[in-house]
């Protein structure tokens, strides 16, 4: 159980870094998202971000949905870290 939780925490951390890169790259409008490696990054991160874009549409040309996406991902990471500290997660 501990290995599973540790793997999930690592995945959430890595995915957070990918989201940060994706959001920072949107500040550069000359990037062509159809070329690699940008297309791969968009394919990995856009489905998750689109969940939150349907909740919070862009307001005034600004997309605030990544804020909610980061909040949800950090909440999931904190929950997993808390679960990793519980006695039942330590194994036999």
QUIJOUR-V925444 format. One record per residue. N is the residue number from 0. PHI is phi in whole degrees, 0 to 359 (999 if undefined). NEAR is the number of other ideal C-beta (glycine too) atoms within 8 Angstrom. Layout:
BEGIN
n=N phi=PHI near=NEAR
n=N phi=PHI near=NEAR
END
This chain:
BEGIN
n=0 phi=999 near=7
n=1 phi=295 near=9
n=2 phi=296 near=6
n=3 phi=297 near=7
n=4 phi=294 near=12
n=5 phi=298 near=9
n=6 phi=296 near=8
n=7 phi=295 near=9
n=8 phi=297 near=12
n=9 phi=296 near=8
n=10 phi=297 near=8
n=11 phi=298 near=12
n=12 phi=296 near=9
n=13 phi=297 near=8
n=14 phi=295 near=11
n=15 phi=298 near=12
n=16 phi=296 near=8
n=17 phi=298 near=11
n=18 phi=295 near=15
n=19 phi=298 near=8
n=20 phi=299 near=9
n=21 phi=299 near=12
n=22 phi=293 near=8
n=23 phi=295 near=7
n=24 phi=290 near=10
n=25 phi=290 near=7
n=26 phi=284 near=4
n=27 phi=250 near=6
n=28 phi=292 near=3
n=29 phi=281 near=4
n=30 phi=290 near=7
n=31 phi=265 near=6
n=32 phi=286 near=7
n=33 phi=268 near=5
n=34 phi=264 near=6
n=35 phi=284 near=5
n=36 phi=275 near=5
n=37 phi=294 near=12
n=38 phi=295 near=10
n=39 phi=295 near=8
n=40 phi=297 near=12
n=41 phi=294 near=10
n=42 phi=295 near=8
n=43 phi=281 near=7
n=44 phi=263 near=12
n=45 phi=297 near=8
n=46 phi=302 near=7
n=47 phi=291 near=10
n=48 phi=293 near=13
n=49 phi=296 near=8
n=50 phi=302 near=9
n=51 phi=274 near=13
n=52 phi=293 near=11
n=53 phi=285 near=6
n=54 phi=275 near=7
n=55 phi=241 near=8
n=56 phi=289 near=5
n=57 phi=302 near=9
n=58 phi=245 near=7
n=59 phi=62 near=4
n=60 phi=82 near=4
n=61 phi=253 near=6
n=62 phi=260 near=7
n=63 phi=267 near=9
n=64 phi=296 near=12
n=65 phi=299 near=11
n=66 phi=297 near=7
n=67 phi=294 near=11
n=68 phi=296 near=13
n=69 phi=295 near=10
n=70 phi=299 near=8
n=71 phi=295 near=9
n=72 phi=292 near=12
n=73 phi=294 near=9
n=74 phi=297 near=8
n=75 phi=296 near=9
n=76 phi=297 near=12
n=77 phi=295 near=8
n=78 phi=297 near=8
n=79 phi=294 near=12
n=80 phi=295 near=9
n=81 phi=294 near=8
n=82 phi=298 near=9
n=83 phi=294 near=11
n=84 phi=274 near=6
n=85 phi=289 near=8
n=86 phi=298 near=4
n=87 phi=290 near=5
n=88 phi=274 near=11
n=89 phi=281 near=6
n=90 phi=94 near=5
n=91 phi=261 near=1
END
